[in-house]
Amino acid sequence: MIAARQFRLGERQKKGGVGEPTERDIQNIDDFTGKISEAIDLLRKEINAINEGNLNIVSDLFEDKSNILKWLELKMPLVEPFIRKDAALARKLPDRLDEFKSAVEENSSLLSRMATAAGTVAREIEKATQRHSLNGLYGKSGQKISDPNAPKMTIDREF
C-alpha cells in the first residue's frame, strides 16, 4: 500500500502555527529577496528609459517582467508566513517589498499615461483623417453627388 504524502505546511498548520523556518524556508526567503531586488532593478530600468524617451524598452522588457512576476506569484505562499519573522527581517524583506510596491505604482502610472496618450493621438489622427477625407464623390460645383443607386428626391415648387 502507498503511504500518504506528507506536506510540511500541512504539518505546521496542524501544530497551530508556522514555527521556526527550516533551512529550506531560509533558502526560499533568500531566493525571494533576490528576485524582488531583480524586479525592482528591472522596473527602475524601465522607468528611467521611459523618462528619457526610450519607449521601445516597454516591449523589450515585457517578457522579463512577466517571468519575474510569475515566479514571485508562485513563490509568495512559501515566503508569506515568514515575512514578519527574524529571518525575513534580517534580510530586510519587508523593506524590499515596500520598495517593490512603490516601483510598481510608479511604473503602472507611467504606462497608464502612455496608454492614454497613445489613445488620444490615435483619436486625433482619426479626426483629422475624417475631416480631410472626401468620403464620397463631388461634382464641378463642389456639391456632394449622392449615391447613383438611391432615388433622387426633388421638391416641386408648383402644385
C-alpha positions, 0 to 999 in steps of 0.5 A: 500500500502507498503511504500518504504524502506528507506536506510540511505546511500541512504539518505546521498548520496542524501544530497551530502555527508556522514555527521556526523556518527550516533551512529550506524556508531560509533558502526560499526567503533568500531566493525571494529577496533576490528576485524582488531586488531583480524586479525592482532593478528591472522596473527602475530600468524601465522607468528611467528609459521611459523618462528619457524617451526610450519607449521601445524598452516597454516591449523589450522588457515585457517578457522579463517582467512577466517571468519575474512576476510569475515566479514571485506569484508562485513563490509568495505562499512559501515566503508569506508566513515568514515575512514578519519573522527574524529571518525575513527581517534580517534580510530586510524583506519587508523593506524590499517589498515596500520598495517593490510596491512603490516601483510598481505604482510608479511604473503602472502610472507611467504606462497608464499615461502612455496608454492614454496618450497613445489613445488620444493621438490615435483619436486625433489622427482619426479626426483629422483623417475624417475631416480631410477625407472626401468620403464620397464623390463631388461634382464641378460645383463642389456639391456632394453627388449622392449615391447613383443607386438611391432615388433622387428626391426633388421638391416641386415648387408648383402644385 
